[in-house]
Amino acid sequence: MPADSSLHARHGRGGSQLRSSWGRYGPKMSTAAAAALAAAIRRRRVAAGRSLRAAARAAGVSPSFFSQVENGISRPGLETLNRIAGSVGSTAQALLAEANAPTRSAGDPLLVVRAGVGLRVAAAHAGDGTVRSLVDASAGFEAMEIRGAPDRFGEAYCHAGIDLLYVVSGEIETEIGGKRRRLGPGDAISYAGDRPHRTRRLSGDVQLIIVTVT
């Protein structure tokens, strides 16, 4: 994931990590959404056998901030969520899907996610995009809707699985494994997630769909 390359940019460590969630860590989530995401992060960390301090060090954040995230006190923006996910052996896509409320009734094989429904997380910088999970943890794959994108390349991102990126609107430039390509509405590209990848906006209102199969 994410096509939004600014979602992977690193920030400094220390006290500045503890700014308001309206600042560098993105807009506020609801209390219920923050609690669900916090629980998903904690479950993944425990399953990975990592101490809170070790996970925080791997994510490039302070242990106190990581603890606040796990307790639903601080809400990470996308950049930070990507790094936290990697530190517990997961991805932001998987954590958001796990934190999403179930979207199918018991015994119903259909998974329906209505417009505006689902946990949405924003990049720390206004205009750099938001992501929304289009599935819950029962889906067996990961799918994200991305609205907006930065106009510059940030740090490349790697993760497990295979990505399919589809451009709904706008024009973007991807860099995958060091090779750049321009994509516009209706274009799609597939690539191994472990190849360094990043994306920037060239023009228009960018909307992307990314499906990840692991």
MOMO-V509110 format. One record per pair of residues at least 12 apart in sequence whose C-alpha atoms are under 10 Angstrom apart, sorted by the first residue. I is the first residue (numbers start at 1). J is the second residue. If there is no record, write none. Layout:
I:J
I:J
This chain:
1:82
1:91
1:92
1:93
1:142
1:143
1:144
1:146
1:157
1:158
1:159
1:160
1:161
1:162
1:163
1:164
1:165
1:193
1:197
1:198
1:209
1:210
1:211
1:212
2:78
2:79
2:82
2:91
2:92
2:93
2:131
2:144
2:145
2:146
2:156
2:157
2:158
2:159
2:163
2:165
2:193
2:197
2:198
2:199
2:208
2:209
2:210
3:129
3:131
3:144
3:146
3:148
3:149
3:150
3:156
3:157
3:165
3:172
3:173
3:174
3:175
3:197
3:198
3:199
3:200
3:201
3:208
3:209
3:210
4:78
4:79
4:123
4:128
4:129
4:130
4:131
4:146
4:147
4:148
4:149
4:150
4:151
4:152
4:153
4:154
4:155
4:156
4:157
4:172
4:174
4:197
4:198
4:199
4:200
4:201
4:208
5:79
5:123
5:128
5:129
5:149
5:150
5:151
5:152
5:153
5:154
5:155
5:156
5:157
5:174
5:175
5:197
5:198
5:199
5:200
5:201
6:78
6:79
6:123
6:124
6:125
6:128
6:129
6:149
6:150
6:151
6:152
6:153
6:154
6:155
6:156
6:157
6:198
6:199
6:200
7:77
7:78
7:79
7:80
7:81
7:82
7:83
7:122
7:123
7:124
7:125
7:128
7:129
7:130
7:131
7:149
7:150
7:154
7:155
7:156
7:157
7:198
7:199
8:78
8:79
8:80
8:81
8:82
8:83
8:123
8:153
8:154
8:155
8:156
8:157
8:158
8:198
9:78
9:79
9:80
9:82
9:83
9:124
9:153
9:154
9:155
9:156
9:157
10:59
10:60
10:61
10:79
10:80
10:82
10:83
10:154
10:155
11:24
11:60
11:61
11:79
11:80
12:60
12:61
12:62
13:57
13:59
13:60
13:61
13:62
14:60
14:61
14:62
14:63
14:64
14:65
15:61
15:62
15:64
15:65
16:61
16:62
16:65
17:60
17:61
17:62
17:63
17:64
17:65
17:66
17:76
17:80
18:61
18:62
18:64
18:65
18:66
18:68
18:74
19:65
19:74
20:74
20:75
20:76
21:73
21:74
21:75
21:76
21:77
21:124
22:75
22:76
22:77
22:124
22:125
23:76
23:77
23:123
23:124
23:125
23:126
24:76
24:77
24:78
24:79
24:80
24:123
24:124
24:125
24:126
25:74
25:75
25:76
25:77
25:78
25:79
25:80
25:81
25:121
25:122
25:123
25:124
25:125
26:75
26:76
26:77
26:78
26:79
26:80
26:121
26:122
26:123
26:124
26:125
26:126
26:130
27:75
27:76
27:77
27:120
27:121
27:122
27:123
27:124
27:125
27:126
28:74
28:75
28:76
28:77
28:120
28:121
28:122
29:72
29:74
29:75
29:76
29:77
29:119
29:120
29:121
29:122
30:75
30:119
31:72
31:73
31:75
32:72
32:99
32:101
33:72
33:75
33:96
33:99
33:100
33:101
33:118
33:119
33:120
34:69
34:70
34:71
34:72
34:73
34:74
34:75
34:76
34:99
34:119
35:69
35:70
35:71
35:72
35:73
35:75
35:99
36:70
36:71
36:72
36:95
36:96
36:98
36:99
36:100
36:101
36:119
37:69
37:70
37:71
37:72
37:75
37:76
37:81
37:95
37:96
37:97
37:98
37:99
37:100
37:119
38:66
38:67
38:68
38:69
38:70
38:71
38:72
38:73
38:74
38:75
38:76
38:95
38:99
39:69
39:70
39:71
39:72
39:95
39:98
39:99
40:70
40:85
40:94
40:95
40:96
40:97
40:98
40:99
40:100
41:66
41:69
41:70
41:71
41:81
41:84
41:85
41:87
41:88
41:90
41:92
41:94
41:95
41:96
41:98
41:99
42:66
42:67
42:69
42:70
42:71
42:88
43:70
43:88
43:95
44:85
44:87
44:88
44:89
44:90
44:95
45:70
45:84
45:85
45:87
45:88
45:89
45:90
46:88
47:88
47:89
48:87
48:88
48:89
48:90
49:88
50:87
50:88
50:89
51:63
51:88
52:64
52:66
52:67
52:70
52:87
52:88
53:66
53:67
54:87
54:88
55:83
55:84
55:85
55:86
55:87
55:88
55:89
56:83
56:84
56:87
56:88
57:84
57:87
58:83
58:84
58:85
58:86
58:87
58:88
59:80
59:81
59:82
59:83
59:84
59:85
59:86
59:87
59:88
60:80
60:83
60:84
60:87
61:80
61:83
61:84
66:84
69:81
69:84
75:121
76:121
76:122
76:123
76:124
77:121
77:122
77:123
77:124
77:125
77:130
78:92
78:120
78:121
78:122
78:123
78:124
78:125
78:128
78:129
78:130
78:131
79:92
79:121
79:122
79:123
79:124
79:125
79:155
80:92
80:123
80:124
81:93
81:95
81:96
81:121
81:123
82:95
82:157
82:159
83:157
85:159
86:158
86:159
89:159
89:160
90:159
90:160
91:142
91:158
91:159
91:160
92:121
92:131
92:133
92:142
92:144
92:159
93:131
93:132
93:133
93:134
93:135
93:136
93:137
93:141
93:142
93:143
93:144
93:210
93:211
93:212
94:133
94:135
94:136
94:137
94:141
94:142
94:143
94:144
94:212
95:133
95:136
95:137
95:142
96:118
96:119
96:120
96:121
96:131
96:132
96:133
96:134
96:135
96:136
96:137
96:142
96:143
96:144
97:118
97:119
97:132
97:133
97:134
97:135
97:136
97:137
97:138
97:139
97:141
97:142
97:143
97:144
98:133
98:135
98:136
98:137
98:138
98:139
98:142
99:118
99:119
99:133
99:136
99:137
100:117
100:118
100:119
100:120
100:132
100:133
100:134
100:135
100:136
100:137
101:117
101:118
101:119
101:135
101:136
101:137
102:118
102:135
102:136
102:137
102:138
102:139
103:117
103:118
103:134
103:135
103:136
103:137
103:138
103:139
104:135
104:136
104:138
104:139
110:139
111:134
111:135
111:136
111:138
111:139
112:134
112:135
113:133
113:134
113:135
113:136
114:134
115:134
116:132
117:132
117:133
117:134
118:131
118:132
118:133
118:134
118:135
118:136
119:131
119:132
119:133
119:134
119:136
120:132
120:133
120:134
120:144
120:145
120:146
121:133
121:146
122:146
122:147
122:148
123:148
123:149
123:150
125:150
126:148
126:149
126:150
127:147
127:148
127:149
127:150
127:151
128:147
128:148
128:149
128:150
128:151
128:152
128:200
128:201
129:146
129:147
129:148
129:149
129:150
129:206
129:207
130:144
130:145
130:146
130:147
130:148
130:149
130:207
131:144
131:145
131:146
131:147
131:148
131:207
131:208
131:209
131:210
132:144
132:145
132:146
132:147
132:209
133:145
133:146
133:209
133:210
134:209
134:210
134:211
140:212
140:213
140:214
141:161
141:211
141:212
141:213
141:214
142:161
142:163
142:210
142:211
142:212
142:213
142:214
143:163
143:164
143:165
143:209
143:210
143:211
143:212
143:213
144:165
144:208
144:209
144:210
144:211
144:212
145:166
145:168
145:207
145:208
145:209
145:210
145:211
146:167
146:168
146:206
146:207
146:208
146:209
146:210
147:168
147:169
147:170
147:205
147:206
147:207
147:208
147:209
148:169
148:170
148:200
148:201
148:204
148:205
148:206
148:207
148:208
149:170
149:172
149:199
149:200
149:201
149:202
149:203
149:205
149:206
149:207
149:208
150:172
150:199
150:200
150:201
150:202
150:206
151:172
151:173
151:199
151:200
151:201
151:202
151:203
152:173
152:198
152:199
152:200
152:201
152:202
153:173
153:174
153:175
153:197
153:198
153:199
153:200
153:201
154:197
154:198
154:199
154:200
155:196
155:197
155:198
155:199
156:175
156:176
156:177
156:178
156:195
156:196
156:197
156:198
156:199
157:176
157:193
157:194
157:195
157:196
157:197
157:198
157:199
158:192
158:193
158:194
158:195
158:196
158:197
158:198
159:192
159:193
159:194
159:195
159:196
159:197
159:212
159:214
160:192
160:193
160:194
160:195
160:212
160:213
160:214
161:191
161:192
161:193
161:194
161:211
161:212
161:213
161:214
162:190
162:191
162:192
162:193
162:194
162:195
162:211
162:212
162:213
162:214
163:189
163:190
163:191
163:192
163:193
163:194
163:210
163:211
163:212
163:213
163:214
164:188
164:189
164:190
164:191
164:192
164:193
164:209
164:210
164:211
164:212
164:213
165:183
165:187
165:188
165:189
165:190
165:191
165:208
165:209
165:210
165:211
165:212
166:183
166:184
166:185
166:186
166:187
166:188
166:189
166:190
166:207
166:208
166:209
166:210
166:211
167:183
167:184
167:185
167:186
167:187
167:188
167:189
167:206
167:207
167:208
167:209
167:210
168:184
168:185
168:186
168:187
168:188
168:205
168:206
168:207
168:208
168:209
169:183
169:184
169:185
169:186
169:187
169:203
169:204
169:205
169:206
169:207
169:208
170:183
170:184
170:185
170:186
170:201
170:202
170:203
170:204
170:205
170:206
170:207
170:208
171:183
171:184
171:185
171:187
171:200
171:201
171:202
171:203
171:204
171:205
171:206
171:207
172:184
172:185
172:199
172:200
172:201
172:202
172:203
172:204
172:205
172:206
172:207
172:208
173:198
173:199
173:200
173:201
173:202
173:203
174:189
174:197
174:198
174:199
174:200
174:201
175:195
175:196
175:197
175:198
175:199
175:200
176:190
176:191
176:192
176:193
176:194
176:195
176:196
176:197
176:198
176:199
177:191
177:192
177:194
177:195
177:196
177:197
177:198
178:195
178:196
178:197
178:198
179:197
180:197
180:198
180:199
181:199
182:199
182:200
182:201
182:202
183:201
183:202
184:202
184:203
184:204
184:206
185:206
185:207
185:208
188:208
188:209
188:210
189:210
190:210
190:211
190:212
191:212
192:212
192:213
192:214
193:212
193:213
193:214
